Amino acid sequence: MNLKDSKGRFMNIKILGLSVLIASGSFFGACSSELDCTTTETPTFTTLNTNIFTVSCSTSECHDSTSPAGSYDMTTYAGVMDNVTASDLASALYTNVLSDAMPQGGPALSDAQKCQINKWIAAGAPND
């Protein structure tokens, strides 16, 4: 089916549908504004490291200390901070987990886990 645009030109409906999908953000995954972290308490680095980073990131052949993928060792605070700028939710670590780009090859982090990382970074990413 064809539609006319504002200048009277015909547009293919498939292209229009894709444009709407991209504009809505559905094509590229979740947007940070879709994640409501208001009720999440700010975790400590130790809690994040134990419950998220060690389990989902620093597994064998990923971001471990032996052979860190992309040179990112997620087993230590210093290694994690290579991906984080304190108080900046545009940090690589957060944008990668928010978009489900990481962890690769494993299940995406839950919204609750993403919120914990969000709160920790927003609080300045302290090393407890």
N, CA, C and O of each residue as an XYZ file, in Angstrom:
512
protein
N       0.844     -1.173      0.000
C       0.000      0.000      0.000
C       0.889      1.237      0.000
O       1.937      1.243      0.646
N       0.491      2.268     -0.705
C       1.265      3.503     -0.789
C       0.503      4.653     -0.160
O      -0.726      4.708     -0.211
N       1.244      5.559      0.427
C       0.691      6.789      0.987
C       1.466      7.962      0.426
O       2.618      7.810      0.021
N       0.855      9.115      0.397
C       1.549     10.318     -0.042
C       2.150     11.029      1.168
O       1.533     11.126      2.228
N       3.379     11.523      0.974
C       3.990     12.310      2.040
C       3.534     13.758      1.933
O       2.666     14.076      1.120
N       4.113     14.642      2.747
C       3.676     16.041      2.787
C       3.925     16.785      1.475
O       3.332     17.840      1.247
N       4.777     16.264      0.623
C       5.068     16.908     -0.664
C       4.362     16.199     -1.820
O       4.651     16.470     -2.985
N       3.440     15.293     -1.500
C       2.676     14.616     -2.529
C       3.362     13.415     -3.145
O       2.856     12.840     -4.109
N       4.518     13.023     -2.599
C       5.225     11.856     -3.119
C       4.676     10.608     -2.458
O       4.211     10.645     -1.319
N       4.734      9.498     -3.190
C       4.254      8.242     -2.641
C       5.314      7.606     -1.755
O       6.501      7.620     -2.082
N       4.875      7.045     -0.626
C       5.757      6.338      0.296
C       5.289      4.899      0.404
O       4.087      4.641      0.473
N       6.194      3.991      0.419
C       5.851      2.599      0.607
C       5.483      2.395      2.072
O       6.213      2.862      2.946
N       4.391      1.723      2.366
C       3.901      1.542      3.737
C       4.905      0.776      4.604
O       4.962      0.995      5.814
N       5.703     -0.126      3.997
C       6.704     -0.865      4.772
C       7.771      0.076      5.312
O       8.215     -0.070      6.451
N       8.180      1.031      4.504
C       9.176      2.001      4.960
C       8.584      2.870      6.060
O       9.256      3.164      7.049
N       7.347      3.277      5.896
C       6.680      4.074      6.916
C       6.615      3.302      8.232
O       6.876      3.870      9.293
N       6.271      2.015      8.176
C       6.200      1.185      9.385
C       7.540      1.079     10.084
O       7.605      1.151     11.311
N       8.617      0.908      9.316
C       9.947      0.834      9.897
C      10.325      2.163     10.540
O      10.937      2.182     11.608
N       9.969      3.261      9.906
C      10.255      4.582     10.472
C       9.567      4.782     11.810
O      10.160      5.321     12.744
N       8.317      4.348     11.904
C       7.580      4.460     13.157
C       8.230      3.598     14.221
O       8.348      4.016     15.373
N       8.652      2.402     13.849
C       9.299      1.491     14.776
C      10.596      2.092     15.304
O      10.862      2.034     16.505
N      11.400      2.665     14.421
C      12.663      3.269     14.835
C      12.401      4.501     15.712
O      13.049      4.675     16.744
N      11.477      5.334     15.313
C      11.173      6.550     16.071
C      10.666      6.229     17.470
O      10.920      6.981     18.411
N       9.957      5.129     17.611
C       9.410      4.776     18.919
C      10.446      4.150     19.836
O      10.211      4.013     21.036
N      11.596      3.767     19.279
C      12.639      3.138     20.082
C      12.491      1.634     20.172
O      13.355      0.971     20.744
N      11.429      1.078     19.628
C      11.201     -0.356     19.706
C      12.232     -1.141     18.915
O      12.558     -2.272     19.274
N      12.744     -0.561     17.856
C      13.687     -1.246     16.990
C      15.021     -1.470     17.686
O      15.675     -2.486     17.449
N      15.434     -0.547     18.535
C      16.741     -0.613     19.158
C      16.727     -1.089     20.598
O      17.783     -1.094     21.232
N      15.624     -1.478     21.134
C      15.579     -1.998     22.493
C      15.158     -0.959     23.500
O      14.648      0.107     23.152
N      15.379     -1.289     24.747
C      14.886     -0.456     25.842
C      15.602      0.884     25.914
O      16.779      1.009     25.575
N      14.880      1.841     26.350
C      15.421      3.186     26.568
C      15.485      3.397     28.079
O      14.644      2.884     28.818
N      16.472      4.144     28.529
C      16.628      4.315     29.973
C      15.389      4.913     30.622
O      15.133      4.677     31.802
N      14.610      5.692     29.855
C      13.417      6.288     30.445
C      12.330      5.249     30.700
O      11.381      5.519     31.436
N      12.454      4.069     30.103
C      11.475      3.008     30.314
C      11.742      2.233     31.602
O      10.885      1.473     32.053
N      12.899      2.413     32.186
C      13.291      1.678     33.372
C      13.024      2.537     34.597
O      13.617      3.606     34.744
N      12.145      2.087     35.470
C      11.808      2.852     36.669
C      12.605      2.305     37.844
O      12.309      1.227     38.360
N      13.608      3.050     38.257
C      14.485      2.609     39.342
C      14.255      3.385     40.632
O      15.112      3.385     41.515
N      13.123      4.036     40.746
C      12.883      4.899     41.904
C      12.819      4.151     43.223
O      13.152      4.714     44.266
N      12.402      2.911     43.200
C      12.287      2.168     44.461
C      13.503      1.299     44.766
O      13.540      0.622     45.794
N      14.491      1.313     43.884
C      15.688      0.498     44.081
C      16.647      1.191     45.034
O      16.944      2.376     44.877
N      17.127      0.450     46.018
C      18.127      0.993     46.934
C      19.494      0.935     46.273
O      19.748      0.060     45.445
N      20.369      1.851     46.630
C      21.711      1.872     46.059
C      22.537      0.747     46.672
O      22.731      0.704     47.887
N      23.023     -0.168     45.826
C      23.821     -1.280     46.345
C      25.285     -0.871     46.529
O      25.715      0.174     46.041
N      26.023     -1.690     47.223
C      27.464     -1.486     47.352
C      28.145     -2.141     46.152
O      27.545     -2.968     45.466
N      29.395     -1.767     45.904
C      30.146     -2.425     44.838
C      30.271     -3.913     45.127
O      30.150     -4.734     44.218
N      30.512     -4.264     46.377
C      30.662     -5.676     46.737
C      29.409     -6.465     46.392
O      29.507     -7.587     45.894
N      28.244     -5.903     46.644
C      26.989     -6.572     46.309
C      26.869     -6.751     44.799
O      26.530     -7.837     44.328
N      27.146     -5.693     44.039
C      27.090     -5.798     42.577
C      28.092     -6.817     42.067
O      27.772     -7.634     41.204
N      29.305     -6.767     42.602
C      30.350     -7.678     42.147
C      29.973     -9.130     42.427
O      30.168    -10.003     41.581
N      29.437     -9.381     43.607
C      29.063    -10.746     43.981
C      27.856    -11.248     43.198
O      27.860    -12.370     42.693
N      26.829    -10.417     43.098
C      25.555    -10.879     42.531
C      25.397    -10.674     41.031
O      24.579    -11.350     40.409
N      26.154     -9.764     40.434
C      25.975     -9.495     39.005
C      27.275     -9.689     38.227
O      27.334    -10.532     37.332
N      28.320     -8.922     38.553
C      29.535     -8.946     37.748
C      30.205    -10.315     37.735
O      30.599    -10.794     36.671
N      30.341    -10.952     38.890
C      30.989    -12.258     38.950
C      30.174    -13.324     38.215
O      30.741    -14.182     37.539
N      28.870    -13.272     38.344
C      27.990    -14.276     37.746
C      27.794    -14.054     36.244
O      27.781    -15.016     35.476
N      27.643    -12.807     35.825
C      27.259    -12.529     34.444
C      28.374    -11.968     33.564
O      28.290    -12.069     32.340
N      29.406    -11.386     34.150
C      30.414    -10.685     33.349
C      31.795    -11.331     33.396
O      32.430    -11.515     32.357
N      32.252    -11.668     34.568
C      33.633    -12.146     34.715
C      33.721    -13.662     34.710
O      34.521    -14.251     35.436
N      32.895    -14.283     33.890
C      32.949    -15.729     33.742
C      34.116    -16.092     32.835
O      34.680    -15.223     32.170
N      34.475    -17.354     32.804
C      35.577    -17.832     31.982
C      35.400    -17.413     30.529
O      34.325    -17.566     29.949
N      36.468    -16.885     29.956
C      36.522    -16.441     28.568
C      35.701    -15.196     28.283
O      35.465    -14.872     27.120
N      35.267    -14.500     29.304
C      34.605    -13.210     29.091
C      35.485    -12.138     29.724
O      36.602    -11.911     29.259
N      35.012    -11.486     30.758
C      35.772    -10.395     31.367
C      36.428    -10.831     32.667
O      36.320    -10.152     33.689
N      37.119    -11.990     32.619
C      37.823    -12.496     33.791
C      39.251    -11.962     33.813
O      39.677    -11.294     32.870
N      39.982    -12.247     34.866
C      41.335    -11.718     35.005
C      42.354    -12.464     34.152
O      43.426    -11.929     33.871
N      42.044    -13.682     33.738
C      42.977    -14.480     32.956
C      43.026    -14.049     31.495
O      44.106    -13.870     30.932
N      41.869    -13.886     30.891
C      41.807    -13.496     29.473
C      40.644    -12.536     29.266
O      39.636    -12.901     28.660
N      40.777    -11.313     29.765
C      39.656    -10.371     29.718
C      39.299     -9.929     28.293
O      40.123     -9.343     27.590
N      38.074    -10.215     27.882
C      37.598     -9.807     26.560
C      37.608     -8.290     26.462
O      37.162     -7.598     27.377
N      38.114     -7.780     25.354
C      38.174     -6.339     25.163
C      39.075     -5.650     26.174
O      38.991     -4.435     26.352
N      39.931     -6.407     26.834
C      40.838     -5.909     27.877
C      40.095     -5.393     29.109
O      40.665     -4.645     29.903
N      38.845     -5.779     29.276
C      38.070     -5.361     30.448
C      38.003     -6.495     31.452
O      37.345     -7.509     31.219
N      38.680     -6.321     32.554
C      38.680     -7.281     33.655
C      37.613     -6.838     34.644
O      37.779     -5.839     35.344
N      36.525     -7.581     34.698
C      35.398     -7.212     35.560
C      35.471     -7.914     36.920
O      34.451     -8.054     37.595
N      36.660     -8.355     37.327
C      36.790     -9.037     38.613
C      37.195     -8.103     39.739
O      37.156     -8.493     40.906
N      37.583     -6.877     39.412
C      38.024     -5.926     40.429
C      37.317     -4.586     40.245
O      36.772     -4.299     39.179
N      37.334     -3.786     41.278
C      36.760     -2.444     41.195
C      37.454     -1.634     40.096
O      36.788     -0.988     39.288
N      38.775     -1.668     40.065
C      39.528     -0.910     39.056
C      39.151     -1.368     37.649
O      39.014     -0.550     36.740
N      38.985     -2.676     37.474
C      38.598     -3.196     36.170
C      37.213     -2.754     35.756
O      36.996     -2.386     34.602
N      36.276     -2.785     36.681
C      34.910     -2.334     36.398
C      34.920     -0.850     36.067
O      34.200     -0.409     35.171
N      35.729     -0.078     36.781
C      35.765      1.363     36.560
C      36.365      1.749     35.209
O      36.256      2.906     34.804
N      36.996      0.807     34.502
C      37.442      1.069     33.133
C      36.247      1.261     32.203
O      36.394      1.813     31.113
N      35.068      0.811     32.624
C      33.834      0.917     31.843
C      32.837      1.897     32.430
O      31.732      2.044     31.907
N      33.208      2.566     33.502
C      32.256      3.419     34.220
C      32.865      4.793     34.476
O      34.022      4.910     34.882
N      32.082      5.809     34.238
C      32.412      7.152     34.689
C      31.419      7.451     35.805
O      30.208      7.430     35.586
N      31.932      7.728     36.998
C      31.063      7.945     38.152
C      29.989      8.971     37.845
O      30.267     10.018     37.260
N      28.778      8.670     38.237
C      27.598      9.525     38.088
C      27.150      9.723     36.639
O      26.290     10.565     36.381
N      27.711      8.970     35.688
C      27.370      9.131     34.275
C      26.665      7.877     33.760
O      27.295      6.845     33.529
N      25.347      7.987     33.586
C      24.579      6.839     33.115
C      24.786      6.571     31.629
O      24.182      5.646     31.085
N      25.626      7.359     30.961
C      26.010      7.076     29.580
C      27.285      6.235     29.550
O      27.852      6.009     28.481
N      27.734      5.776     30.707
C      28.920      4.939     30.797
C      28.728      3.655     29.995
O      27.617      3.136     29.883
N      29.817      3.158     29.445
C      29.770      1.957     28.601
C      29.117      0.775     29.316
O      28.296      0.074     28.725
N      29.465      0.551     30.555
C      28.904     -0.585     31.283
C      27.377     -0.496     31.323
O      26.690     -1.466     31.004
N      26.853      0.649     31.709
C      25.405      0.787     31.859
C      24.688      0.747     30.514
O      23.657      0.085     30.392
N      25.206      1.433     29.510
C      24.529      1.427     28.213
C      24.541      0.045     27.589
O      23.591     -0.332     26.904
N      25.607     -0.718     27.817
C      25.667     -2.080     27.269
C      24.695     -3.028     27.952
O      24.084     -3.859     27.279
N      24.532     -2.931     29.257
C      23.570     -3.816     29.920
C      22.137     -3.338     29.703
O      21.218     -4.153     29.616
N      21.942     -2.030     29.616
C      20.601     -1.495     29.390
C      20.061     -1.920     28.026
O      18.878     -2.235     27.891
N      20.930     -1.927     27.019
C      20.515     -2.299     25.664
C      20.536     -3.809     25.443
O      20.190     -4.275     24.357
N      20.930     -4.568     26.440
C      21.063     -6.027     26.363
C      22.193     -6.473     25.435
O      22.224     -7.631     25.017
N      23.124     -5.568     25.107
C      24.295     -5.953     24.330
C      25.215     -6.838     25.176
O      25.958     -7.667     24.649
N      25.151     -6.649     26.472
C      25.918     -7.464     27.423
C      24.957     -7.977     28.477
O      23.993     -7.287     28.805
N      25.180     -9.136     29.007
C      26.271    -10.045     28.686
C      26.015    -10.800     27.379
O      24.908    -11.271     27.120
N      27.059    -10.902     26.571
C      26.952    -11.638     25.309
C      26.891    -13.131     25.602
O      27.612    -13.637     26.462
N      26.039    -13.815     24.891
C      25.958    -15.261     25.019
C      25.258    -15.748     26.273
O      25.189    -16.954     26.511
N      24.750    -14.855     27.060
C      24.050    -15.243     28.281
C      22.736    -14.507     28.366
O      22.431    -13.663     27.524
N      21.964    -14.821     29.370
C      20.684    -14.113     29.513
C      20.907    -12.647     29.856
O      21.856    -12.294     30.555
N      20.020    -11.808     29.352
C      20.080    -10.383     29.670
C      19.861    -10.193     31.164
O      19.207    -11.007     31.815
N      20.407     -9.124     31.694
C      20.174     -8.813     33.100
C      18.720     -8.420     33.287
O      18.090     -7.873     32.382
N      18.200     -8.701     34.457
C      16.817     -8.324     34.771
C      16.739     -6.814     34.966
O      17.758     -6.149     35.151
N      15.526     -6.285     34.924
C      15.345     -4.852     35.188
C      15.842     -4.494     36.583
O      16.408     -3.419     36.780
N      15.638     -5.378     37.548
C      16.109     -5.123     38.915
C      17.635     -5.016     38.948
O      18.175     -4.148     39.635
N      18.335     -5.885     38.217
C      19.793     -5.827     38.168
C      20.261     -4.552     37.464
O      21.212     -3.905     37.903
N      19.589     -4.201     36.376
C      19.926     -2.969     35.654
C      19.727     -1.757     36.565
O      20.524     -0.819     36.540
N      18.666     -1.780     37.364
C      18.403     -0.674     38.293
C      19.469     -0.590     39.372
O      19.839      0.508     39.787
N      19.966     -1.721     39.831
C      21.030     -1.695     40.833
C      22.278     -1.026     40.260
O      22.912     -0.211     40.930
N      22.629     -1.370     39.020
C      23.789     -0.749     38.379
C      23.528      0.742     38.175
O      24.414      1.567     38.396
N      22.319      1.081     37.757
C      21.909      2.472     37.568
C      22.125      3.272     38.852
O      22.757      4.328     38.832
N      21.602      2.772     39.954
C      21.687      3.481     41.237
C      23.134      3.625     41.705
O      23.525      4.672     42.219
N      23.924      2.568     41.524
C      25.331      2.589     41.944
C      26.107      3.633     41.156
O      26.865      4.408     41.740
N      25.932      3.666     39.848
C      26.640      4.642     39.019
C      26.161      6.055     39.358
O      26.976      6.962     39.521
N      24.845      6.244     39.464
C      24.285      7.562     39.773
C      24.784      8.085     41.124
O      24.886      9.294     41.326
N      25.092      7.171     42.041
C      25.596      7.559     43.369
C      27.101      7.844     43.344
O      27.695      8.131     44.383
N      27.710      7.766     42.174
C      29.135      8.052     42.066
C      30.005      6.816     41.964
O      31.230      6.921     42.013
N      29.397      5.642     41.823
C      30.105      4.368     41.691
C      31.148      4.173     42.792
O      32.317      3.914     42.505
N      30.724      4.296     44.045
C      31.690      4.202     45.144
C      32.254      2.786     45.328
O      31.594      1.790     45.032
N      33.473      2.733     45.817
C      34.090      1.457     46.174
C      33.922      1.305     47.682
O      34.626      1.945     48.464
N      32.999      0.465     48.074
C      32.694      0.324     49.496
C      33.801     -0.383     50.213
O      33.718     -0.592     51.424
